[in-house]
Amino acid sequence: MKPEDDPWLRNAHTNAELLDREISTLVSFTIPIRENHPLVTKYQDFWNKAKQITTLFKKLRPLARSDRDLLWKRFNALCREVKEKQKAEYGTLESLSKGHFDTIMHLAGIAELPSGITFPDIHHLVEHGQALKKAGETLGKFKHEMIAKHKKACFEKIQKIRKTHDAAWESVHAVKPKQQTGTKFRARKNLEANYERYKKAVNALENFRTGKEHIRTFLASCSDPEKAAKAKTQLVETDARIKDIEEGIRKLEKWIAEDEQHLKEK
Protein backbone atom coordinates (compact mmCIF):
# COMPACT_ATOMS: atom_id res chain seq x y z
CA MET A 1 0.00 0.00 0.00
CA LYS A 2 1.29 3.43 -0.95
CA PRO A 3 1.61 6.03 1.84
CA GLU A 4 -0.99 8.22 0.15
CA ASP A 5 -3.41 5.28 0.19
CA ASP A 6 -3.11 4.84 3.96
CA PRO A 7 -6.07 6.72 5.60
CA TRP A 8 -4.11 7.35 8.80
CA LEU A 9 -1.12 8.84 7.00
CA ARG A 10 -3.37 10.86 4.69
CA ASN A 11 -5.32 12.34 7.61
CA ALA A 12 -2.15 12.94 9.63
CA HIS A 13 -0.68 14.84 6.68
CA THR A 14 -3.85 16.95 6.36
CA ASN A 15 -3.75 17.80 10.06
CA ALA A 16 -0.08 18.72 9.89
CA GLU A 17 -0.79 21.06 6.97
CA LEU A 18 -3.61 22.69 8.94
CA LEU A 19 -1.33 23.34 11.91
CA ASP A 20 1.37 24.68 9.62
CA ARG A 21 -1.10 27.19 8.09
CA GLU A 22 -2.33 28.28 11.52
CA ILE A 23 1.21 28.85 12.78
CA SER A 24 1.99 30.85 9.62
CA THR A 25 -1.06 32.99 10.43
CA LEU A 26 0.25 33.43 13.95
CA VAL A 27 3.52 34.73 12.49
CA SER A 28 1.53 37.54 10.84
CA PHE A 29 0.34 38.62 14.30
CA THR A 30 3.97 39.26 15.26
CA ILE A 31 4.39 42.00 12.64
CA PRO A 32 3.03 44.88 14.79
CA ILE A 33 4.96 43.43 17.75
CA ARG A 34 8.28 43.30 15.93
CA GLU A 35 7.70 46.77 14.46
CA ASN A 36 6.99 48.16 17.94
CA HIS A 37 3.52 49.44 17.16
CA PRO A 38 2.16 50.96 20.43
CA LEU A 39 -0.98 48.83 20.54
CA VAL A 40 -1.83 46.77 23.59
CA THR A 41 -4.11 44.56 21.49
CA LYS A 42 -1.17 43.34 19.41
CA TYR A 43 -0.35 41.01 22.30
CA GLN A 44 -3.97 40.15 23.02
CA ASP A 45 -4.51 39.20 19.35
CA PHE A 46 -1.37 37.08 19.31
CA TRP A 47 -2.20 35.16 22.49
CA ASN A 48 -5.83 34.64 21.47
CA LYS A 49 -4.60 33.02 18.27
CA ALA A 50 -1.93 31.06 20.14
CA LYS A 51 -4.62 29.69 22.44
CA GLN A 52 -6.58 28.42 19.42
CA ILE A 53 -3.48 26.68 18.07
CA THR A 54 -2.75 25.08 21.45
CA THR A 55 -6.26 23.61 21.36
CA LEU A 56 -5.59 22.25 17.87
CA PHE A 57 -2.43 20.51 19.07
CA LYS A 58 -4.52 18.79 21.76
CA LYS A 59 -7.46 17.81 19.56
CA LEU A 60 -6.09 17.10 16.08
CA ARG A 61 -5.83 13.35 15.53
CA PRO A 62 -4.13 11.63 13.86
CA LEU A 63 -0.83 13.50 13.70
CA ALA A 64 2.56 11.98 13.05
CA ARG A 65 4.94 12.32 16.01
CA SER A 66 7.70 13.76 13.83
CA ASP A 67 5.36 16.42 12.38
CA ARG A 68 3.95 17.25 15.79
CA ASP A 69 7.39 17.68 17.34
CA LEU A 70 8.59 19.90 14.49
CA LEU A 71 5.46 22.07 14.49
CA TRP A 72 5.39 22.34 18.28
CA LYS A 73 9.03 23.44 18.31
CA ARG A 74 8.27 26.17 15.77
CA PHE A 75 5.14 27.27 17.65
CA ASN A 76 6.85 27.24 21.04
CA ALA A 77 9.81 29.29 19.78
CA LEU A 78 7.44 31.92 18.43
CA CYS A 79 5.57 32.12 21.74
CA ARG A 80 8.81 32.43 23.71
CA GLU A 81 9.97 35.27 21.47
CA VAL A 82 6.74 37.23 21.93
CA LYS A 83 6.60 36.54 25.66
CA GLU A 84 10.10 37.95 26.15
CA LYS A 85 9.35 41.02 24.04
CA GLN A 86 6.08 41.62 25.88
CA LYS A 87 7.85 41.38 29.23
CA ALA A 88 10.52 43.86 28.13
CA GLU A 89 8.00 46.25 26.58
CA TYR A 90 5.43 46.23 29.38
CA GLY A 91 6.95 49.24 31.16
CA THR A 92 6.66 51.36 28.01
CA LEU A 93 3.10 50.21 27.39
CA GLU A 94 2.08 50.93 30.96
CA SER A 95 3.59 54.42 30.77
CA LEU A 96 1.76 55.15 27.50
CA SER A 97 -1.48 53.80 28.96
CA LYS A 98 -1.05 55.88 32.12
CA GLY A 99 -0.82 59.03 30.03
CA HIS A 100 -4.16 58.30 28.34
CA PHE A 101 -5.64 57.28 31.70
CA ASP A 102 -4.70 60.61 33.29
CA THR A 103 -6.16 62.59 30.38
CA ILE A 104 -9.45 60.70 30.41
CA MET A 105 -9.84 60.86 34.19
CA HIS A 106 -9.15 64.62 34.08
CA LEU A 107 -11.91 65.10 31.49
CA ALA A 108 -14.22 62.89 33.54
CA GLY A 109 -13.50 65.03 36.59
CA ILE A 110 -14.52 68.16 34.66
CA ALA A 111 -17.70 66.36 33.56
CA GLU A 112 -18.79 65.58 37.12
CA LEU A 113 -21.83 67.58 38.21
CA PRO A 114 -21.69 69.53 41.49
CA SER A 115 -23.28 67.58 44.32
CA GLY A 116 -26.49 68.71 46.00
CA ILE A 117 -28.02 70.37 42.93
CA THR A 118 -31.60 69.21 42.42
CA PHE A 119 -32.31 71.15 39.23
CA PRO A 120 -29.06 71.90 37.40
CA ASP A 121 -28.75 74.89 35.07
CA ILE A 122 -29.07 73.63 31.50
CA HIS A 123 -26.04 75.66 30.38
CA HIS A 124 -23.85 73.99 32.99
CA LEU A 125 -25.33 70.61 32.12
CA VAL A 126 -24.45 71.08 28.46
CA GLU A 127 -20.90 72.21 29.31
CA HIS A 128 -20.34 69.25 31.62
CA GLY A 129 -21.85 67.00 28.96
CA GLN A 130 -19.28 68.17 26.42
CA ALA A 131 -16.48 67.19 28.80
CA LEU A 132 -18.10 63.78 29.30
CA LYS A 133 -18.42 63.39 25.55
CA LYS A 134 -14.73 64.22 25.15
CA ALA A 135 -13.77 61.70 27.84
CA GLY A 136 -15.73 58.96 26.07
CA GLU A 137 -14.26 59.85 22.68
CA THR A 138 -10.73 59.85 24.08
CA LEU A 139 -11.25 56.41 25.63
CA GLY A 140 -12.61 55.09 22.34
CA LYS A 141 -9.68 56.56 20.41
CA PHE A 142 -6.88 55.31 22.66
CA LYS A 143 -8.33 52.15 24.23
CA HIS A 144 -6.03 50.01 22.03
CA GLU A 145 -3.05 51.76 23.64
CA MET A 146 -4.25 51.17 27.21
CA ILE A 147 -3.78 48.21 29.54
CA ALA A 148 -6.82 46.48 30.98
CA LYS A 149 -6.83 48.03 34.47
CA HIS A 150 -6.67 51.57 33.07
CA LYS A 151 -9.42 50.94 30.52
CA LYS A 152 -11.66 49.40 33.16
CA ALA A 153 -11.21 52.30 35.59
CA CYS A 154 -11.92 54.90 32.90
CA PHE A 155 -14.96 53.05 31.57
CA GLU A 156 -16.47 52.67 35.05
CA LYS A 157 -15.83 56.34 35.86
CA ILE A 158 -17.47 57.52 32.64
CA GLN A 159 -20.46 55.22 33.13
CA LYS A 160 -20.95 56.47 36.70
CA ILE A 161 -20.90 60.11 35.61
CA ARG A 162 -23.17 59.37 32.65
CA LYS A 163 -25.80 58.05 35.06
CA THR A 164 -25.72 61.31 37.01
CA HIS A 165 -26.06 63.26 33.77
CA ASP A 166 -29.03 61.15 32.70
CA ALA A 167 -30.69 61.75 36.05
CA ALA A 168 -30.00 65.49 35.76
CA TRP A 169 -31.57 65.64 32.30
CA GLU A 170 -34.60 63.82 33.63
CA SER A 171 -34.99 66.47 36.32
CA VAL A 172 -34.74 69.15 33.63
CA HIS A 173 -37.45 67.41 31.62
CA ALA A 174 -39.66 67.25 34.70
CA VAL A 175 -39.66 71.05 35.12
CA LYS A 176 -42.53 72.48 33.05
CA PRO A 177 -42.72 76.29 33.21
CA LYS A 178 -46.18 77.73 32.61
CA GLN A 179 -44.96 79.78 29.66
CA GLN A 180 -42.63 77.88 27.34
CA THR A 181 -42.57 79.66 24.00
CA GLY A 182 -40.13 81.35 21.69
CA THR A 183 -36.71 80.58 20.21
CA LYS A 184 -35.02 79.70 23.50
CA PHE A 185 -37.65 77.15 24.41
CA ARG A 186 -37.42 75.49 20.99
CA ALA A 187 -33.63 75.52 21.20
CA ARG A 188 -33.77 73.92 24.65
CA LYS A 189 -36.12 71.16 23.47
CA ASN A 190 -34.05 70.53 20.36
CA LEU A 191 -30.88 70.44 22.44
CA GLU A 192 -32.32 67.87 24.83
CA ALA A 193 -33.50 65.67 21.95
CA ASN A 194 -30.26 65.96 20.00
CA TYR A 195 -28.16 65.35 23.09
CA GLU A 196 -30.03 62.07 23.60
CA ARG A 197 -29.63 61.15 19.92
CA TYR A 198 -25.95 61.99 20.14
CA LYS A 199 -25.40 59.66 23.10
CA LYS A 200 -27.12 56.81 21.27
CA ALA A 201 -25.14 57.47 18.09
CA VAL A 202 -21.80 57.47 19.93
CA ASN A 203 -22.67 54.17 21.62
CA ALA A 204 -23.74 52.67 18.28
CA LEU A 205 -20.52 53.87 16.63
CA GLU A 206 -18.44 52.25 19.36
CA ASN A 207 -20.34 48.96 18.91
CA PHE A 208 -19.83 48.94 15.13
CA ARG A 209 -16.12 49.79 15.48
CA THR A 210 -15.71 46.92 17.93
CA GLY A 211 -17.56 44.64 15.51
CA LYS A 212 -15.26 45.75 12.70
CA GLU A 213 -12.17 44.82 14.74
CA HIS A 214 -13.65 41.38 15.48
CA ILE A 215 -14.29 40.79 11.76
CA ARG A 216 -10.73 41.85 10.87
CA THR A 217 -9.31 39.55 13.53
CA PHE A 218 -11.43 36.70 12.17
CA LEU A 219 -10.28 37.34 8.60
CA ALA A 220 -6.63 37.30 9.67
CA SER A 221 -6.96 33.68 10.77
CA CYS A 222 -9.77 32.36 8.55
CA SER A 223 -8.76 29.69 6.04
CA ASP A 224 -12.29 28.89 4.81
CA PRO A 225 -12.89 30.81 1.50
CA GLU A 226 -16.68 30.78 1.90
CA LYS A 227 -16.61 32.11 5.46
CA ALA A 228 -13.95 34.66 4.51
CA ALA A 229 -16.10 35.93 1.63
CA LYS A 230 -19.08 36.39 3.95
CA ALA A 231 -16.90 38.16 6.52
CA LYS A 232 -15.53 40.53 3.84
CA THR A 233 -19.08 41.40 2.78
CA GLN A 234 -19.99 42.02 6.40
CA LEU A 235 -16.87 44.20 6.78
CA VAL A 236 -17.92 46.37 3.81
CA GLU A 237 -21.43 46.72 5.24
CA THR A 238 -20.01 47.60 8.67
CA ASP A 239 -17.71 50.24 7.16
CA ALA A 240 -20.67 51.79 5.35
CA ARG A 241 -22.70 51.84 8.56
CA ILE A 242 -19.82 53.45 10.45
CA LYS A 243 -19.58 56.21 7.82
CA ASP A 244 -23.35 56.83 8.06
CA ILE A 245 -23.21 57.10 11.85
CA GLU A 246 -20.14 59.38 11.73
CA GLU A 247 -21.97 61.67 9.29
CA GLY A 248 -25.02 61.67 11.57
CA ILE A 249 -22.83 62.56 14.56
CA ARG A 250 -21.28 65.49 12.66
CA LYS A 251 -24.76 66.84 11.91
CA LEU A 252 -25.85 66.42 15.52
CA GLU A 253 -22.74 68.22 16.74
CA LYS A 254 -23.56 71.14 14.39
CA TRP A 255 -27.17 71.31 15.58
CA ILE A 256 -26.16 71.05 19.23
CA ALA A 257 -23.63 73.87 18.79
CA GLU A 258 -26.30 76.08 17.17
CA ASP A 259 -28.82 75.45 19.95
CA GLU A 260 -26.19 76.04 22.63
CA GLN A 261 -25.46 79.40 21.04
CA HIS A 262 -29.15 80.31 21.07
CA LEU A 263 -29.37 79.47 24.77
CA LYS A 264 -26.29 81.55 25.60
CA GLU A 265 -27.65 84.63 23.84
CA LYS A 266 -29.41 87.10 26.11
Secondary structure in CASP SS format (residue, H / E / C, confidence):
PFRMAT SS
TARGET T0000
AUTHOR 0000-0000-0000
METHOD secondary structure of the structure
MODEL  1
M C 1.00
K C 1.00
P H 1.00
E H 1.00
D H 1.00
D C 1.00
P H 1.00
W H 1.00
L H 1.00
R H 1.00
N H 1.00
A H 1.00
H H 1.00
T H 1.00
N H 1.00
A H 1.00
E H 1.00
L H 1.00
L H 1.00
D H 1.00
R H 1.00
E H 1.00
I H 1.00
S H 1.00
T H 1.00
L H 1.00
V H 1.00
S H 1.00
F C 1.00
T C 1.00
I H 1.00
P H 1.00
I H 1.00
R H 1.00
E C 1.00
N C 1.00
H C 1.00
P C 1.00
L C 1.00
V C 1.00
T H 1.00
K H 1.00
Y H 1.00
Q H 1.00
D H 1.00
F H 1.00
W H 1.00
N H 1.00
K H 1.00
A H 1.00
K H 1.00
Q H 1.00
I H 1.00
T H 1.00
T H 1.00
L H 1.00
F H 1.00
K H 1.00
K H 1.00
L C 1.00
R C 1.00
P C 1.00
L C 1.00
A C 1.00
R H 1.00
S H 1.00
D H 1.00
R H 1.00
D H 1.00
L H 1.00
L H 1.00
W H 1.00
K H 1.00
R H 1.00
F H 1.00
N H 1.00
A H 1.00
L H 1.00
C H 1.00
R H 1.00
E H 1.00
V H 1.00
K H 1.00
E H 1.00
K H 1.00
Q H 1.00
K H 1.00
A H 1.00
E H 1.00
Y H 1.00
G H 1.00
T H 1.00
L H 1.00
E H 1.00
S H 1.00
L H 1.00
S H 1.00
K H 1.00
G H 1.00
H H 1.00
F H 1.00
D H 1.00
T H 1.00
I H 1.00
M H 1.00
H H 1.00
L H 1.00
A H 1.00
G H 1.00
I H 1.00
A H 1.00
E C 1.00
L C 1.00
P C 1.00
S C 1.00
G C 1.00
I C 1.00
T C 1.00
F C 1.00
P C 1.00
D C 1.00
I H 1.00
H H 1.00
H H 1.00
L H 1.00
V H 1.00
E H 1.00
H H 1.00
G H 1.00
Q H 1.00
A H 1.00
L H 1.00
K H 1.00
K H 1.00
A H 1.00
G H 1.00
E H 1.00
T H 1.00
L H 1.00
G H 1.00
K H 1.00
F H 1.00
K H 1.00
H H 1.00
E H 1.00
M C 1.00
I C 1.00
A H 1.00
K H 1.00
H H 1.00
K H 1.00
K H 1.00
A H 1.00
C H 1.00
F H 1.00
E H 1.00
K H 1.00
I H 1.00
Q H 1.00
K H 1.00
I H 1.00
R H 1.00
K H 1.00
T H 1.00
H H 1.00
D H 1.00
A H 1.00
A H 1.00
W H 1.00
E H 1.00
S H 1.00
V H 1.00
H H 1.00
A H 1.00
V C 1.00
K C 1.00
P C 1.00
K C 1.00
Q C 1.00
Q C 1.00
T C 1.00
G H 1.00
T H 1.00
K H 1.00
F H 1.00
R H 1.00
A H 1.00
R H 1.00
K H 1.00
N H 1.00
L H 1.00
E H 1.00
A H 1.00
N H 1.00
Y H 1.00
E H 1.00
R H 1.00
Y H 1.00
K H 1.00
K H 1.00
A H 1.00
V H 1.00
N H 1.00
A H 1.00
L H 1.00
E H 1.00
N H 1.00
F H 1.00
R H 1.00
T H 1.00
G H 1.00
K H 1.00
E H 1.00
H H 1.00
I H 1.00
R H 1.00
T H 1.00
F H 1.00
L H 1.00
A H 1.00
S H 1.00
C C 1.00
S C 1.00
D C 1.00
P H 1.00
E H 1.00
K H 1.00
A H 1.00
A H 1.00
K H 1.00
A H 1.00
K H 1.00
T H 1.00
Q H 1.00
L H 1.00
V H 1.00
E H 1.00
T H 1.00
D H 1.00
A H 1.00
R H 1.00
I H 1.00
K H 1.00
D H 1.00
I H 1.00
E H 1.00
E H 1.00
G H 1.00
I H 1.00
R H 1.00
K H 1.00
L H 1.00
E H 1.00
K H 1.00
W H 1.00
I H 1.00
A H 1.00
E H 1.00
D H 1.00
E H 1.00
Q H 1.00
H H 1.00
L H 1.00
K H 1.00
E C 1.00
K C 1.00
END
